[in-house]
């Protein structure tokens, strides 16, 4: 993979934006890629906007994604889609909460991981590496619930892509 892939994860403080970007960066690293990550927290402790840039590929020089250059935009809070859309390429992939809204049995605290499941269908990172990254970044008591959310996100993506 010579191309650098640019992903922005955005949402509100407390929604797991940083945790989702940690899992994504970890999965890409486990796939043997060079990974760079940066975060903007704003007023995140009070539910303010949070965004994290994750860049990965054979060689990545900078952690920051230029406006209009994100290959993928994963947004956890519905009201943050329009706020962050400017980072996405014209042919980029938007992963929004609408994608997983109707999959049932998904808890609010696992929406970020379910959306990673959707995102995973657009990236060339093997599923076992995603699952390893989820386990490595979450407490053991949360593994089962989050792996299930990840798989439900993948299923939701496949049903909308069909």
Secondary structure as the mmCIF struct_conf table of DSSP 4:
data_model
#
loop_
_struct_conf.conf_type_id
_struct_conf.id
_struct_conf.beg_label_comp_id
_struct_conf.beg_label_asym_id
_struct_conf.beg_label_seq_id
_struct_conf.end_label_comp_id
_struct_conf.end_label_asym_id
_struct_conf.end_label_seq_id
BEND BEND1 UNK A 3 UNK A 3
HELX_LH_PP_P HELX_LH_PP_P1 UNK A 4 UNK A 4
STRN STRN1 UNK A 5 UNK A 12
TURN_TY1_P TURN_TY1_P1 UNK A 13 UNK A 14
BEND BEND2 UNK A 15 UNK A 16
HELX_RH_AL_P HELX_RH_AL_P1 UNK A 17 UNK A 30
TURN_TY1_P TURN_TY1_P2 UNK A 31 UNK A 32
STRN STRN2 UNK A 34 UNK A 40
TURN_TY1_P TURN_TY1_P3 UNK A 42 UNK A 43
HELX_RH_3T_P HELX_RH_3T_P1 UNK A 44 UNK A 46
TURN_TY1_P TURN_TY1_P4 UNK A 47 UNK A 47
STRN STRN3 UNK A 49 UNK A 57
BEND BEND3 UNK A 58 UNK A 58
BEND BEND4 UNK A 63 UNK A 63
HELX_LH_PP_P HELX_LH_PP_P2 UNK A 64 UNK A 66
TURN_TY1_P TURN_TY1_P5 UNK A 67 UNK A 68
STRN STRN4 UNK A 70 UNK A 75
BEND BEND5 UNK A 76 UNK A 77
HELX_RH_3T_P HELX_RH_3T_P2 UNK A 78 UNK A 80
HELX_RH_AL_P HELX_RH_AL_P2 UNK A 81 UNK A 84
HELX_RH_3T_P HELX_RH_3T_P3 UNK A 85 UNK A 87
STRN STRN5 UNK A 88 UNK A 95
HELX_RH_3T_P HELX_RH_3T_P4 UNK A 97 UNK A 100
TURN_TY1_P TURN_TY1_P6 UNK A 101 UNK A 102
BEND BEND6 UNK A 103 UNK A 103
BEND BEND7 UNK A 105 UNK A 105
HELX_RH_3T_P HELX_RH_3T_P5 UNK A 108 UNK A 110
HELX_RH_AL_P HELX_RH_AL_P3 UNK A 111 UNK A 120
TURN_TY1_P TURN_TY1_P7 UNK A 121 UNK A 122
BEND BEND8 UNK A 123 UNK A 123
HELX_RH_AL_P HELX_RH_AL_P4 UNK A 127 UNK A 137
BEND BEND9 UNK A 138 UNK A 138
HELX_RH_3T_P HELX_RH_3T_P6 UNK A 140 UNK A 142
HELX_RH_AL_P HELX_RH_AL_P5 UNK A 143 UNK A 161
#
